[in-house]
Amino acid sequence: MKLDAPKGYSVIPAVQWLVGYQRNNLLNDTVAAVIVTMMLIPQSLAYALLAGLPAEMGLYASILPLLAYAAFGSSRTLSVGPVAVASLMTASAVGAVAAEGTVDYATAATTLALLGGIMLIALGFLKFGFVANFLSHSVVSGFITASGIIIALGQLGPLIGISLKGDTAPVLLIGFFDQLAEIHLVTLVIGAGAIGFLLFSRYYLTALLRRAGCGEHAACIMVRAAPILIMLVVIPLSVLRDFESLGVPLVGHVPSGLPPFSAPNISWHLLEELALPALLIALIGFVESVSVGKTLGAKKRQKIDSNQELLGLGAANAAAALSGGFPVTGGFSRSVVNFDAGADTQMASILTALGIALAALFLTPALYFLPKAVLAATIIGAVMSLIDWDVILKARRFALADFVAVTLTLLVTLMAGVELGVLTGVAVSIGLHLHQTSHPHFAVVGQVPGSEHYRNVMRHDVITHDHILSIRIDESLYFANAAYLEEIVYDQVAAHQNLQHVIIMCPAVNTIDLSALEALGEINLRLIEWGIALHLSEVKGPVMDALGRSSFLQQLSGDVFLSQYVAVAALTTTENADLAPT
């Protein structure tokens, strides 16, 4: 059923789908909510432990944030909550300011969520949705892949019953091999069994269920519910075989009840320490959420508003902070499950929040007996989809700059930690972009015979004229490439004798700043001294407007032509028949 949105409700997008909400929408959303709730219970617990926090905080972060995003988010199917990468970054940031297991540690985590929420809301009101464009796909892919590896390595500890601490791959690997002799056999069996079942579910269970007559959609849903199936088997087994007496690390006591509603006790020192990590977590989460939201929205022809997403995610993180949670974002796996389960609107998230709340009220006693190895297996199974080695190969084949960005981001994240990794990725991307634009591609062009098109003389058989030099610039002109532009023109003029005219072809020039304008003026004066006229062709309207606000056009020795063909036709001294299309 299509839910048409009334006009004028952009501040609270929920109104758009609430108006016209029907019974079949409620049925679809309810089914999706039940499925997502079953998946989120083990995930929420696992991600809280990954962040170094009490398990119940994972449940808290999956209640009120869902309601906040449902009201203010623009995606109808995105599911918000704790995710692997944000949890890892939380552990890294908070671990630098407080000791794990202390009240200060939990306070720092909620503060991190609050800071991130405030930043996202501020960016939303300022219409800064475009900031997602500053984190390239290469950087994000490299960072997420490296984070997935670090997360998986970090979970080897609880998977086999050893204590494993560290924020980088080398530290985790060294700790793992140093403690191999201390492996707890029963814990290893439980963890290996859970991992084995998850792998079996991922790669074989779908095919088996389809052969048994189960529909593809239902089979996929059952596969994604594999973690809850493990819990349903392991918890009773833990009680019957008394895993606690065998030395198996359990989740332990999880307080029953709804999350407390209060603001974290914040100090200025804490704000200073967490400001940068909060911004990084917020931006990474925003990019991930927008990417997932747009992917799912495209399947239902639903528009995702980046600025509204800033507000929605900001509200979700603020809600997490006020309800004893930690940073949240739109997760890929939970959103895909929500979508595949048939969710029509954010009512599915509202009902999911209700389901998690009921679990927090009534199911927590059973969670006491859940082995931490099962949660570690759940995390490893979830992050396997994050590790994408193909992105390196694709980047290498496509562009050296992307390859450098993704490789450096991945390596620095693995070796030095998540914060430095993402900062390195952003810095490298900006640096490579500046290097590329400071040395723009250019081509000496000539006329393709029988047409009005002009192409690179090195790639095509074209018509040229000894007294005319045509140079195409394939980049906007600004301070970083102004000097390079002069160098290009002077080098090409020196390489061509008997010149009377130089035409700079500008189809790819979208902007010209003051530095580039000064460079053009200097080129014009230098060419006048050499007895050569400077012309421009195919100048875009906004660029022409900018030139018109200066004195450059009055000082220009030549003309500005509508097209390169018209320019050459006007300047050639040979028969125009040579230029006319056949």
Summary of the structure (lengths in Angstrom):
residues: 582
radius of gyration: 29.9
end to end distance: 56.6
largest distance: 99.4
contacts: 2117
relative contact order: 0.14
helix: 64%
strand: 6%
